[in-house]
Amino acid sequence: PNLFPDIIPGDMLYQHVDYHNISTENRAGLLSAFKVGNFTLHPSAIVNYHHNSLESRLHVADNDLTLDHLDAGVGAEMMFSTRKIHTSLYLPLKYRLFRLNNRLDGNITDKNRFRVEPSLNFTYKFNSSHNLKASAMLNYMTPSIETLYSGHILTSYRQLSAYHVAGLYEGMNQHYTLGYDFKNILSMSFAGAEVSWNRQSPEVLYGSYYDGIVQRTISRRTSENGDMISAKIHASQGFDWRRLKIGASVTYSYYDSPLLVQDEVLRYSGNSIGVNADISLTPFKWLGVSYQGNYSQSAIQQKGYDIFPWLRTVTNKASLDFTIPGGVTLTTSLYHYYNNFNDGDKSFLLLNAEAKYTIKRFSFTLSCDNLLNRKSYVYSSLSALTESKAIYNIRPRSVLLKIRFRIF
């Protein structure tokens, strides 16, 4: 049905979209490197080319774009290795060309420049169990043709979108990490910690607004930076007793970023905390138990305003597998989800059961899904300064018999 009669004539909607991509990535280097002591050098040449085209027809609304992207240059990987230290630095020098051709009006936009995108990796081995790692990377973000069209496109029959963009752009991305790892294979002990910092200089910000029922995406040039700092600690321990394994991790993230809202650039910040735990156990040969749990909470705040309410979610997954006499395997699984932003019942519970029997080349599986006969699944989330909610109708209680067999 046509929900946009003021823009698109006719009673029924019909859209034709062609998207094409041709890509080739080529790198040539010397198999034998230049080596002096602990230092080695690997020179290389790079030629990458990507061609994208987007053509759409929606009654009176058309798009016909091509976007070409060429990277050509030389690179060198320098490595330094000893018994405890390994360092590698990759330095590619590239000539980069972008060309956007709007074939409807004959407008061609070019952007070309030289770019260096270095990456550094460092590892220090204290011994066979303890490692210290660090890395740094710089690269440039580029637009895709899906964010450069200006004519209307139906992203769904209920959503009509169009872009009013600032043209070709490049954004810079910097990423730094520092980590520590511990492992002891004999005792089945593993642990680690990592801290990372990511800075984005987008050059262009995107924002959306509605003129009636049409979603339009606009962009504005900016010199703002976005920063994200995250930290993670994880550990796991295995035991010979009943094949017991216990693992846990804790993560924390903080970000401060620019955002385009109602044609105005503003800043917002947020932080999130996540705790994960998992356990698996085989108390008997015929019985296996596993559990995974996750707790997370996050909040956002626009600069100069009060903080939004905290979003809290809890996810629990458990399964029980056992074999009964006669070779029948029974499996039960339980999924629980809690979201404090949901209306009404904030918890969702899903219970499934399955029985499987195999004889020679035949396999018979009888499954019963959604035993509690839940009708819908509701998911709420926070993104930037937007709270969104999705409601999915799910299949009611069902019983299914599956038969599989091998021919050979």
N, C-alpha and C positions, 0 to 999 in steps of 0.2 A: 504493500500500500504506500501511496505517496503522502508523506507527512510534511512535505515542503512545497505546497502548491503555489506559494507566492514567488518562489525562486525557480522551480522546475515545473514546466507545464505537463499536463497529462495526469491520468489516474494511477498509472503503474510506473514504478521506478525500474530502469534498466541501466546498468553501468558496465562498461567494458574497460578493463585496465590491462595494459601490457607492461611488464617490468622485465628488463633484460640486464644481465651482468656478464661481462667478459673480463677475466682477471688472469694475469700471469705474473708470477714472482720468481725472479731468477737471481742466483748468487753463485759466483765462481771464485774459488780460492785455491791456494797451493796446498797440496797434500803434505809436502815437506816444509816445515816452518823454519824460519831463521832462528837459530838458537845460540845463545851465549851464556854459558853457565846455567843458572836457574831461570833465566829469562828467555821467553820464546815470543815470536811475532808471526801472526797469520794475516797477511794482506788478502783483500777480497774486492770484488767488483759487484755492484748491485744494480739491477734494472727491474723495476716493478711498474706495471701498468694496469689500471682498472678503468673500464668503460661501463657506464650505467646509463640506461635510458628508461624514461617513464612516460607512457602515453595513456591518457584516459579520455573517455567520452561519456558524458552524462547529459544527454539532451543538448542544452545550450552551453554547458560548462565543459571545457576541454583543457587538457594539459598535454604538452609535448616538449619534454626536456631531455637533454643529454648532459652528463657530467663525466669529464675525463680527468684522471689523476695519474700523473707520472712522477716516479721517484727514480733518479739515476745518480750514481756516484760511486765512491770508493770507501772502503772501510778497513780497519785494522783492529785485530784482537791481540792484546798484549797480556801475557800471563807470566806470573812469577810464582814458583812452587818450591817449597822445602818440605821437610818431613812434617812440620806442624802448620805451615802457612801456605795457603793457596789464594792467589789474587788474580782476577781477570778484569780487564778494562776493554770494552768494545767501543770504538769511535767511528761511527759512520758519517761521512760528509756527503750530503745529498742535495741535488738540484730538484726542487719540487715545483710542479706545474699543475694548476687547477684551471679547468675551462668549463664554464657553464653556458650552455647554448639553449635559449628559449626559442624554439623553432616556430612558435606561433607569431611572435613579433620580430624575429630575426635579431634579438638582442644577445650579444656574446660578452661574457665577463671573464677576464683572465686574472689569475693571481699566480706569481712565480717568485721564488726566492731560494736561497741556500740555507740549509738547516743542518745542524749537528745534534744528534740524539744519543748521547753517551749513556752507557750502563756499566755499573761497577758492582762486582761481587767479591766479598772477602770472607774467608773461613780460617779460623784458628782452632786446631785440634789440641786440647790439653792432653788428652789420652784417648783410648779407644771408646770411652763412655761419654766424654764431655766435649761439646763443640760450641764455639761462639761464631755467629754468622752476622754479616752486615751487608746491605745492598743499597744502591742508589740508582735512580733512573730518571731520565728526562725525555719526554716525547711531546708531540704536538697533535692535538685533536682536530679533526676535520669534519665538515658537515657531510651528511648523506643526502642523496637525492630525494628521500622520503620527507625531508624537512625543507625543501626548496620549492615545492609546487605552490602556485598561487590560485589556480582554479579549484572549484569545489570537487571534493571526492567523498563518497559515502564510505566511511570506515565501518559503519553498520547501517542497517536500514533505518535506524532511529537517530543516527549521528552524522551530520554533514559538517565537514571541516575544510578549512582553507588557511593558507599561510600568507602572512604579510611579513616578509623577512628582510633582513638587512644585507642580503647577498652573501658572497663567499667570505669565509673567515677562517682563522686558525686560533685554537686555544692551546695554552701550554699546561702540561701536567707534570708535576714532580712527585716522586715517591721515594721514601726512605724507610728502611726497616733495620732493626737490631734485635737479634734473637739468640736464645740459648737452648741447647738440646741436651738431654741426658737419656741414655739407653743402656740397658744391661740385659742382653738377650738371655743369658743363663738364668737370671732371676725373674725374667719377664716384667721388668720395670721400665717405664717410659715416662718422661716428663719434659716440660719445656715452657719457655716464656718468650713473648715477642711484643715489641713496641713498634708502631709504625706512624708515620706522618705523611699525609697526602695533601698537596696544595694544587688547586686548579685555578688557572687564570683564563676564564672562558672566552673573553673578548666579545661574545654575544650572549645575551640572556633571552630565553623564551618565556612567554606568558600567554595565557588564554583568557578569552572573554566570550560572552554570548551576545549576539545581536538578535534577540528573539529566541529562536531555537537552533541557530547555527553556531557551532563552535569555531571561533577564529583564533589562530595562533599568531602572535606578533613577536617581534624581536627588537632589541635595542642594543647598541654598542655600549660597552662598559669597560672600565679599568679595575673593577673590583676583583678581589681574590676570595676563594673559598678554601677553608682549612678543615681537615679532619684528623684527629689524633685517636688512636685506638691501642688497646693493650689486651693481651690474652695470656692466661696461664692454664696449662692443661697437664693432666697426669693420668696414668692408667697402670694397673697392676694385675698380673695374671697369677693364678695359683694352680698347682697340680691337683689339689683337692677338688674333685667334682668339676674340673675344667672351669673353675670360677674366674671371671674377669670383671673388674670394677674400673670404671673410668669417670672422670669429671673434668669440667673446664669452666672458667669464668672469663667473660669478656666485658670490656667497657669501651665506649666510644663517645667522643665529643666532637661536634662540628659547628662551624660558624661560616655561613654562606650567604651570598647575595641572592635575591629573588625579584623577578619582575611581576608586580601585582598592579592591575589597573593602570598600566602604562607608567608605573613608578618603580624605581629600583629601591628596594629596602633590604635590610639584613635580618636574618633570623639565626638562632642557635638552638641546639638540642643536645641531649645526651641519652644514652641507652645503656642498660645493664642486662647481661644474659648469663644464666647459669644452666649448664647441661650436666646430666648424669646418665650413665648407662651401666647395666649389670646383666650378665648372662651366666647361666648355671645349668649343669647337667647332673642332677643328683643321682639319676639312674640311667642305665643304657637306654631305657625305653621312655625317658622323660627329659624334656628340655624346656627351660624357662628363660625369657629375656624381657628386659624393661628399658625404656628410654624416656627420660623426662626433660622438660625444658621450661624454664621460667624466664620471662623477659619483661622489662618495663622501660618505657621511653616517654620523653616529654620534649616539647618544643616551645620556643618563646620568640616573639617578634621584638626587635630592639625597641626599647622604650615602653613596652607593655608587659602585663602580667603573664606569668607562665601558664601554658595550657594545662588542663588536668592530665595526670599521668595515665598512660595506656598500659595496662597490665594483661599479659596473656600467659596461660599455662597449658602445656601440651603433655599428655601422657600416652605412651604406647606400650602395650604389653602383649605378649604372645605365650601360648602354652602348647607344646607339641609332645604327643605321646603315642606310642604304638601298642595296640592291644593284640592279644593272641589271634592268629589267623592272618597276620601281615597287614592289618588295616592301620593306617596312620591317621590320627585325629589332630586337627589344628584349630585352635581358637585364638582370636585376636580381639583386643579391646583398644579403642581409640577415644581419648577424652580431650576436649578442647574447651578452655575457658577464656572469655574476653570481657573485661569489665565495661567496655563501650557498647556492648550489645544491649538491645532493649529486651525487656521481659526475662526469659530464661537465658542467662548468660553462659550456660554450659551446654555442650553438645557431646553426646555419647553414642558411639557406634560399636556394635558387637557383631562379629562374624564367626562362623564355624564351617569346618570342611572335613570331609572324610575321603580318604584316597586308598584305593586297592589296586595292586598291579599283579597280573598273572601273564606270564610269558611276554608276548608283544603287546598286550592290551593293558590300558590304564583307565580305571573308572574313578571319577571324582564327583562327589555329591557335595555341593556347597550351598549354604544358607546365609545370605547376606542381609545386613540391617535387621537383625533379629528384634530390635526394639521398635522397628517401624517408624523411624524418624522421617519427617516429611521435608525438612529444609535444613540448610547449613548456612549460617550467618557469619560473615567475617568483617571485622572493622579494623581500620588501619589509619596511621598518621603518616603523611608525606609532605615535606616542606611545611606549609601552614594550612594544609587541607586535611580534613577528616573525611574519610570515605567509608562506605558500607556496601558490601556485596551480599546478595541473598541468592542462593542456589537451591532450586528444587532438585531433590535427589530421588533415586529409584526407591520405592517402598520395599517392604520385606519380599524377598524373592528366593526361590529354590531352583537350582540349575544342576542338571546331570550332564557331565562332559565325558565323552569316550574318545580316547586316543589310541592309535595303534601304529606300530612300525611295519612298513612293507618289507624291509630287508633286515 
